[in-house]
């Protein structure tokens, strides 16, 4: 059985092994379904949880769900595990094991149990399902959804019950771990903290309980301005009474070594990491030394976390706290030799200088002997690598070690690995408030909200910014934001006293080999949120395996971060904002302008080559588009084929990369690459309705072509922009762009471009009812397209000619041309062209009353449209199915699918499709004897058709409306 865990970080396992859900957002979609707990989750809820309120389309959601269902069926042997209901998608809990469902089941069983011991056992089993906060590491909108909060609240209730039962049964130690684990996540829940103080005291840990009360009292006063509740004060009073009875019996504790530097005054965040490390370092059941290895980029707060953790754990390690900065971060200071570290540790432990052995191995043996009976904590800060710390590790399980390093220490056997990231926006704001003062920041709320982002949420940068603002009382937050807004000067501003962000990054950079340094400088040229290794290979002019190696080296050096894994399993990388700025300024200082320009050109050329291949997969070739100069592919052909095997999924992954690349091409003087990339990818933006991005890209492409005096490029962009206008039913604007495009193609002597522009002009003519003019243009375009050898556009023209014949009841001619188009599309294997032609063949079958054939054509259209994520095609297929059902007298079925078609058309803001489908709905209601509803739909259809100028639809809707009104007169 597939096991899904949401009570902690998302875990999906089969036969004990972790498995990967396909798709970039596939894991979060499955997590959203799991939060439903066996109840249906609506499409709206899932979309908002996974992508946010303004995120992906319903088409992207359905594509993602379809991919997960296929994976469950084919890879997990779980067909039907996700059920589609009228209320949404439902995860069948009979087919999977869900920890949240098991927790709920055990908690409900405990509530019904009368025996206290059995009830406590059930509650402890329920809490054993929890590994951390619900969906730790998931997108914030998913973690903050009502279902996640419901589970968190249920856990809190369960822990409170466990504490009460354990105290009643005189088994307080059974509750301690549960209450401690949760108290850190609920710092203001006084009921929980009162229980914690009581169970700690009852377990013989009165000193710890007293410290906990004092910390809670201070937190309530400092952060909320309130005194402890009566319940919390009563718990404290009871503890003091017990402490008084025990006074005088504790032996005096001898002085112990404490080498810890001062704790961080304004320490903020990392609560869950600290809880996890406390549990690991204080685990009483271990049989070897406990080690925590904290890795992260410079300035992310590794040392601060280690020290704060050490101060939190001082009582747990009463025999000493040892600390050493190993200086293993770079070349500025030589790393401290392990032999020197051991010498200093042995001296602080009381070993005389004459007794310290001369060799490293002998010192390590003596150190382990000294630590054998001690309960001590060791902090080894800024280690270079695993070899740097191995000789300094004690062997006793009574000791614990915390190591920090900029490089992951994966070979440190048995260590709990922590990869420290920047602070969350909320934590970053809290840190600034603690440094600067909440009231002062509140005076300038807009700037205070922007400041953490400009700091990249990096603790070092936040501390520097906060310190500068705190000292300069005449500054406002807006003053500092203004200084930081200039990217070219931002790193200069992050310097205060001994603190320098640039210097921290420089240490990591200096530790790289020359080819790694070059890669770091080049990658800063990428204007993308995240990127894959194939893009880096083009930029660096190396093959993909070499690029993978360099990227992973930079990740190990904490100069690059892993962003995610895409649907094909390829890793995507990203820069921290401030590290990217350091990369760029280093590149400008060390590389020539020509070298940087050549690297950008390789990157853009590679992206264009891959985009062309994706377009070809969708269209069966480079049809219906004008290209720039041929670009030499920079990747092996089989690699590119695999990369774009699912062109829509590839586009969804690289959409922001493409948008950024078009702007990069324009800003770096690569005008032809700019307009070519904008035109090549425009169809994907149109298909998935990212129309704002499409408009911006085309405007950028046109400006670049115009700046370069590239007439052909201007014509190509205008032709694509005309399509965007037509998608929005702005036919006059579309016609103007097509007319100008045709003229510019004439000037450029491009017959192929003229044929394409003329084709789309004819399409506008057909939409507005100028059939004779459209037919004349189509016939002329056919000659030009055949001369250019563009089979795909020729098929498109034949299909449009067939539609004119269909509109004018020349049914045999319509079928002849549809079949001619199909004969071209099928060998080309063009999914979109085939789906569109099948739709119109289905419409012809409807006209000829061949209802079964029509239904089959529309069903095939639906399958093709959903495969490529074509929501427009899906709405048209639903329209056709609704028409088929209506003609066969299946009125209820027809109403359902036509209503779905209208909903999709409205979500796409397609007024043309709305007009078509509302006309059919009006006819349906008329046939069903529902004149009021019929008139409402037809009036809307007439109004829409008249507004956008589609005369044929307006005429048909108006005629039907007259029939309806006549029947009720």
HELIX and SHEET records of a PDB file:
HELIX    1   1 UNK A   26  UNK A   35  1                                  10    
HELIX    2   2 UNK A   43  UNK A   51  1                                   9    
HELIX    3   3 UNK A   58  UNK A   74  1                                  17    
HELIX    4   4 UNK A   99  UNK A  112  1                                  14    
HELIX    5   5 UNK A  116  UNK A  127  1                                  12    
HELIX    6   6 UNK A  140  UNK A  143  1                                   4    
HELIX    7   7 UNK A  146  UNK A  168  1                                  23    
HELIX    8   8 UNK A  173  UNK A  183  1                                  11    
HELIX    9   9 UNK A  190  UNK A  202  1                                  13    
HELIX   10  10 UNK A  206  UNK A  219  1                                  14    
HELIX   11  11 UNK A  220  UNK A  224  3                                   5    
HELIX   12  12 UNK A  230  UNK A  246  1                                  17    
HELIX   13  13 UNK A  271  UNK A  281  1                                  11    
HELIX   14  14 UNK A  302  UNK A  312  1                                  11    
HELIX   15  15 UNK A  314  UNK A  316  5                                   3    
HELIX   16  16 UNK A  338  UNK A  348  1                                  11    
HELIX   17  17 UNK A  353  UNK A  355  5                                   3    
HELIX   18  18 UNK A  360  UNK A  371  1                                  12    
HELIX   19  19 UNK A  386  UNK A  390  1                                   5    
HELIX   20  20 UNK A  425  UNK A  436  1                                  12    
HELIX   21  21 UNK A  438  UNK A  442  1                                   5    
HELIX   22  22 UNK A  445  UNK A  454  1                                  10    
HELIX   23  23 UNK A  459  UNK A  471  1                                  13    
HELIX   24  24 UNK A  477  UNK A  484  1                                   8    
HELIX   25  25 UNK A  487  UNK A  493  1                                   7    
HELIX   26  26 UNK A  501  UNK A  510  1                                  10    
HELIX   27  27 UNK A  514  UNK A  523  1                                  10    
HELIX   28  28 UNK A  533  UNK A  540  1                                   8    
HELIX   29  29 UNK A  544  UNK A  556  1                                  13    
HELIX   30  30 UNK A  577  UNK A  590  1                                  14    
HELIX   31  31 UNK A  593  UNK A  619  1                                  27    
HELIX   32  32 UNK A  637  UNK A  643  1                                   7    
HELIX   33  33 UNK A  647  UNK A  667  1                                  21    
HELIX   34  34 UNK A  671  UNK A  687  1                                  17    
HELIX   35  35 UNK A  691  UNK A  708  1                                  18    
HELIX   36  36 UNK A  711  UNK A  727  1                                  17    
HELIX   37  37 UNK A  731  UNK A  748  1                                  18    
HELIX   38  38 UNK A  751  UNK A  767  1                                  17    
HELIX   39  39 UNK A  771  UNK A  788  1                                  18    
HELIX   40  40 UNK A  791  UNK A  807  1                                  17    
HELIX   41  41 UNK A  811  UNK A  828  1                                  18    
HELIX   42  42 UNK A  831  UNK A  847  1                                  17    
HELIX   43  43 UNK A  851  UNK A  867  1                                  17    
HELIX   44  44 UNK A  871  UNK A  887  1                                  17    
HELIX   45  45 UNK A  891  UNK A  908  1                                  18    
HELIX   46  46 UNK A  911  UNK A  927  1                                  17    
HELIX   47  47 UNK A  931  UNK A  948  1                                  18    
HELIX   48  48 UNK A  951  UNK A  968  1                                  18    
SHEET    1   A 4 UNK A  17  UNK A  18  0                                        
SHEET    2   A 4 UNK A  11  UNK A  14 -1                                        
SHEET    3   A 4 UNK A   2  UNK A   5 -1                                        
SHEET    4   A 4 UNK A  96  UNK A  98  1                                        
SHEET    1   B 2 UNK A  82  UNK A  85  0                                        
SHEET    2   B 2 UNK A  88  UNK A  91 -1                                        
SHEET    1   C 5 UNK A 321  UNK A 325  0                                        
SHEET    2   C 5 UNK A 377  UNK A 383  1                                        
SHEET    3   C 5 UNK A 400  UNK A 405  1                                        
SHEET    4   C 5 UNK A 290  UNK A 295  1                                        
SHEET    5   C 5 UNK A 416  UNK A 419  1                                        
SHEET    1   D 2 UNK A 495  UNK A 496  0                                        
SHEET    2   D 2 UNK A 499  UNK A 500 -1                                        
SHEET    1   E 3 UNK A 531  UNK A 532  0                                        
SHEET    2   E 3 UNK A 571  UNK A 574 -1                                        
SHEET    3   E 3 UNK A 561  UNK A 565 -1                                        
END                                                                             
